[in-house]
Amino acid sequence: MSTEDTPFFDDPNEALREIAKNPAAYARYLADFHRVVLDMAAKLEVLQRETRVHCRGTRVEGDKMGQAFLRSFPVEKSLNDVIKNLKSVTSGLEKSAHKRHAHDEKVAEVKKQRKEKKLLKVRKNNPPLQAAPQNPQQPGAQGANMGYGGATSIYNLDRRESA
């Protein structure tokens, strides 16, 4: 059995599956199609010009002004439609490559956002324990600065200035 008889892949769509998984390979694959379509469009534009010149120049004896143009119009229109469709295909190929790359960026962003959201939820449900504030003063002992911030009672109002 020669290698020509065996397929490269067991499944004929395996190569396309691998291309679909990788955005860079996807872009390269579509770029190849893009080149082919642009080349076809360029050749069809030359054919369009030559067809227009030939069809409009073909006159029959007894033609009035504009009859050659009216006969050539359906031929020109059909070729113009093909060229217009090819241009939409090329723009569609470009958009598809960009959207494939944007899809992978979006997936990575969603993974990151979900991870951050999960961490925030864990922090919210289990806040970290904080150490109790240290109070250097002993109960009953008064500090050197008993300003407005210190604890007061009605018994030591005489030491404070009145309003």
N, C-alpha and C positions, 0 to 999 in steps of 0.2 A: 504494500500500500504506500503510495507516494504522499508527500505532504500537500500536494495540490488537491488531493481528494478529500482531505480532512479539513473541516472549517477551522478558522483561527480560534473562534470561540464556539463552544457547544451551542450556546444560545446566540442567535444572530443579533439580538438587541443588547447583549452584554456590554459591548463597547459604548453604546449610547447611554446605558445606565451609568457607566463610569464617568462619562463626560458630563452627565446631568448632575453628578455629585460634586464636581469640582467647578467653581465659578470661573477660574482662569481657563480651564480646558473648554468650558462652555463658550466663553468669549472667543477663544481661538477658532473653535469649530464654526461658530456663526460668522466670524470674520472671513473664513474661507468661502462660505456661501455668499457673503456680502460682495467679495471680489468678483465672483462668478456673475452675480446679478448685475453689478455695475458694468462689467465687460459686455454682457448681453445688451444692457440698455444703451451703451455707447454704440454698439454695432447696429442696433435697431434704429437709433437716431440718424445714423448715416443712411441706412436703408430708407428711412422715412423721407429724407431730403431727396434722394435719388428717385424714389417712387413719385413724389410730388412733381418733380421736374418732368418725368416721363409722362405721367398721366395727364397733367395739365397741358403738356405739349402735344399730346395726341389729338389731332383734329380730324374730323370727318368732313368730307366735301359737303357743303351746305350748312355747316354749323353757324349759329349766330354767336354773338359775343356772350361769353360766360357759360356756354353749354359744355365745353370741355371741363371747366371747373366743377360744374354740377355733377358730371359723370365721375370725376375723380374724388369727389367729397366722401362717399362711403368708404372707399379704400383708405383714404387718409385718416378718417375718423377711427376706423378699426385699429389702425396702427398707433394712433395717438392714445387710444384707450389702453393698449398693451403697454406702452411706454409709461403712461401714468400709473398703471398698476405695478409696474416694476419699481417705480420710484417709491410707491407706498410700501412695497416689500422691503426695500433697502432701509427705509426709516423704521419699519417694524423690526427688522433684524437688529438695528442699533439699539432701539428701545429695549428689546428683549435682553440683550447682553447687559445693559445698565440695570435693568430691573432684577436680573439674576444676582448681580453683585450686591445690589441694595437689599435683597432678601437675606443674604448671608449676614450682612451687617445688622439688619433688624433682628435676626435670630440671636446673634451674639449680645445685642443690646437687651433683648427681652430676658435672656439668661441672667445677665448682670443685674437688671432691675429686680427680678424675682429673688435673687440671692440677697440683695440689699434689703428688700421688703421682709424677707424671712428673718434676717438678722435684727431688723427693727422690731419685729413682732416678738422675737425671743427676748430682746432687751426690755420691751414693754411688760411682758408677762413675768420676767424674772429680773427686776432691777438689781444692779450690783449693791452689795451691802456697804454702807458707809460707816466709817469709824465714828464713835461718839465724840463730840467736841470735848476737848480737854479744858477743864476749868481749873486754872491754877489757884484760885482763891478757895480758902477753906470756908465751910459754912459758918456763919457768925462773925467772921473777920471782915473788916471793911478795907476796901482798897484805898490806895492813895488818892485816886481821882474819882470822886463820886459825883460826876457831872450829871447831865440830863440822861445819860445812857444807863446809869446804874439803877439797881432796884431800890425803891424807897417805900416807906410806909408813913402813916399819919404821925408817927411818933418822932420822926426826924425831919419834920417839915421846917422846924426852926432853923436848921442849918442851911436851908435853901432860900434863895431870894424869892420874894413874892413878885408877882407880875405887876 
